[in-house]
Amino acid sequence: MPNHRLKFKLGVPVIVLRNLDISIGLCNDTRLIVTKLGATFIGAEVVNGPHNGEKVSIHRMTLEPPSSACIIFQRRQFPLCVCFAMTINKSQGQTLSNVGVYLPIPVRVGTGQARP
């Protein structure tokens, strides 16, 4: 389930959490940039894959938690999540123009070993 409260602004990168419409490129893990915000829809532009640059409209949908949950409930929300950073598993198969790497321990040049 996505977060229960979503705060989006124009220009924020988001990722699609469900397969919505494969024919227009709205598949799970597709990255979008928000271009319009409405009460019941979000306008966005696809930024990866074969549909790069296309404008799409995302509407709210009914989401349910997995069936193993003790309490059964439904809520209507956008199947999106803010995507400023992603794991290596989510980025496989995507072309990225810039990549940031977090190294908590400095690495020696040439040896590939961490400093003590």
C-alpha positions as CSV (number, residue, x, y, z in Angstrom):
1,M,0.0,0.0,0.0
2,P,1.3,3.5,-0.8
3,N,1.5,6.1,2.0
4,H,-1.9,7.3,3.2
5,R,-1.0,10.9,2.7
6,L,0.7,12.1,-0.5
7,K,2.1,15.6,-1.0
8,F,3.0,16.4,-4.6
9,K,4.2,19.6,-6.2
10,L,4.6,20.5,-9.8
11,G,7.9,19.2,-11.2
12,V,8.3,16.4,-8.6
13,P,9.5,13.0,-9.9
14,V,7.1,10.2,-9.0
15,I,7.0,6.4,-9.7
16,V,4.0,4.4,-10.7
17,L,3.2,1.6,-8.2
18,R,0.7,-0.4,-10.2
19,N,0.3,-1.5,-13.9
20,L,-2.3,1.0,-15.0
21,D,-2.2,0.9,-18.9
22,I,0.7,-0.9,-20.5
23,S,-0.2,0.4,-24.0
24,I,0.6,4.0,-23.0
25,G,3.6,3.0,-20.8
26,L,2.0,3.3,-17.4
27,C,3.6,0.1,-15.9
28,N,4.9,-0.6,-12.5
29,D,8.1,1.3,-11.8
30,T,7.6,3.9,-14.6
31,R,9.0,7.3,-13.7
32,L,7.0,10.4,-14.3
33,I,7.3,14.2,-13.7
34,V,4.2,15.9,-12.3
35,T,2.9,18.6,-14.7
36,K,-0.7,19.3,-13.4
37,L,-2.4,18.7,-10.1
38,G,-6.2,18.3,-9.9
39,A,-8.6,17.2,-7.2
40,T,-9.2,13.8,-8.9
41,F,-6.3,13.5,-11.3
42,I,-2.6,14.2,-11.7
43,G,-1.1,15.1,-15.1
44,A,2.4,13.9,-15.7
45,E,5.0,13.3,-18.3
46,V,6.8,10.0,-18.8
47,V,10.6,10.3,-18.4
48,N,11.8,6.7,-19.1
49,G,11.1,3.9,-21.5
50,P,9.7,3.8,-25.0
51,H,7.0,6.3,-24.2
52,N,9.5,9.0,-23.0
53,G,8.0,12.5,-23.3
54,E,4.4,11.5,-23.5
55,K,1.8,13.3,-21.4
56,V,-0.5,11.0,-19.2
57,S,-3.3,11.5,-16.7
58,I,-3.4,9.4,-13.5
59,H,-6.8,9.1,-11.7
60,R,-7.4,7.8,-8.2
61,M,-8.1,4.2,-7.8
62,T,-9.4,1.9,-5.1
63,L,-6.5,0.2,-3.2
64,E,-6.8,-2.7,-0.7
65,P,-4.1,-4.1,1.6
66,P,-2.9,-7.7,1.0
67,S,-5.5,-10.3,2.0
68,S,-3.4,-11.5,4.9
69,A,-4.2,-8.3,6.8
70,C,-6.4,-8.7,9.9
71,I,-8.6,-5.7,9.0
72,I,-10.1,-5.4,5.6
73,F,-10.5,-1.9,4.2
74,Q,-10.3,0.1,1.0
75,R,-9.2,3.6,0.2
76,R,-9.1,5.7,-3.0
77,Q,-5.8,7.3,-3.8
78,F,-3.3,7.8,-6.6
79,P,-1.0,4.8,-7.2
80,L,2.1,7.0,-7.1
81,C,5.0,7.5,-4.8
82,V,7.6,10.3,-4.7
83,C,10.8,9.1,-6.4
84,F,13.8,11.3,-5.6
85,A,16.0,8.2,-5.1
86,M,15.5,4.5,-6.0
87,T,17.2,1.2,-5.2
88,I,19.4,-0.6,-7.7
89,N,16.7,-3.2,-8.2
90,K,14.2,-0.5,-9.3
91,S,16.7,1.1,-11.7
92,Q,17.6,-2.0,-13.6
93,G,16.9,-1.6,-17.3
94,Q,16.6,2.2,-17.1
95,T,18.9,4.8,-18.7
96,L,20.0,7.4,-16.2
97,S,21.8,10.6,-17.1
98,N,23.0,11.3,-13.6
99,V,23.7,8.9,-10.7
100,G,24.7,9.5,-7.1
101,V,26.5,7.0,-5.1
102,Y,26.5,7.0,-1.2
103,L,29.8,5.7,0.3
104,P,29.7,5.8,4.1
105,I,33.4,4.7,4.3
106,P,36.0,6.4,2.0
107,V,37.6,4.1,-0.6
108,R,41.3,4.2,-1.5
109,V,42.0,4.9,-5.1
110,G,43.4,1.9,-7.0
111,T,43.1,-0.7,-4.2
112,G,39.3,-0.8,-3.8
113,Q,39.7,-1.3,0.0
114,A,38.2,0.9,2.6
115,R,40.4,3.0,4.9
116,P,40.5,1.9,8.5
